[in-house]
Amino acid sequence: MMRPMLDSIRFHLRTQLQRQKDIMGYNRAALTYLQQDWRSRNTSEFLDENTDMDKKTGDDEKKRKFVKLTV
């Protein structure tokens, strides 16, 4: 008498838990996508345009040479 009812509850519980897991996984993936989308829209990358100029002028300059003396 109790066994069929418990089997029914167990079956329905498992299906409902699987449904909830699927919904939570879907919602989590959607929230992750929205977070990445928001970050890409609201984050700017700043590039220094003078870095190429600094490299060119640095090659022409003379570097100090160190002399090692032994006594």
C-alpha positions in Angstrom: 0.0 0.0 0.0 2.8 2.5 0.9 5.3 1.1 -1.6 3.5 2.2 -4.8 2.9 5.7 -3.4 6.6 6.0 -2.4 7.7 4.8 -5.8 5.5 7.4 -7.5 6.9 10.1 -5.2 10.4 9.0 -6.0 9.8 9.0 -9.7 8.2 12.4 -9.8 10.8 13.9 -7.4 13.6 12.8 -9.7 11.9 14.2 -12.8 11.2 17.5 -11.1 14.8 17.8 -9.8 16.2 17.1 -13.3 13.9 19.8 -14.7 15.1 22.3 -12.0 18.7 21.5 -12.7 18.1 22.1 -16.4 16.5 25.4 -15.8 19.2 26.5 -13.4 21.9 25.5 -15.9 20.2 27.4 -18.7 19.8 30.5 -16.5 23.4 30.4 -15.3 24.7 30.2 -18.9 22.5 33.1 -19.9 23.7 35.2 -17.0 27.3 34.4 -17.9 26.7 35.5 -21.4 25.0 38.7 -20.3 27.9 39.4 -17.9 30.5 39.0 -20.7 28.3 41.1 -23.1 28.1 43.9 -20.5 31.8 43.9 -19.8 32.6 44.1 -23.5 30.3 47.0 -24.0 31.3 48.9 -20.8 35.1 48.3 -20.8 37.4 50.3 -23.0 40.9 49.4 -23.9 43.4 52.2 -24.0 46.4 51.9 -26.3 49.4 54.2 -26.0 50.2 55.4 -29.5 53.6 56.8 -28.5 55.1 53.4 -27.8 56.1 53.0 -31.4 57.8 56.4 -31.4 59.6 55.6 -28.1 61.0 52.5 -29.6 62.3 54.3 -32.7 64.1 57.0 -30.7 65.5 54.5 -28.3 67.5 52.7 -31.0 69.3 55.8 -32.2 70.6 56.8 -28.7 74.0 55.6 -27.6 74.0 53.4 -24.6 76.4 53.8 -21.8 79.1 51.1 -21.8 80.5 49.7 -18.6 84.2 48.9 -18.5 85.4 46.3 -16.1 88.8 47.0 -14.7 90.9 44.4 -13.0 93.8 45.3 -10.7 
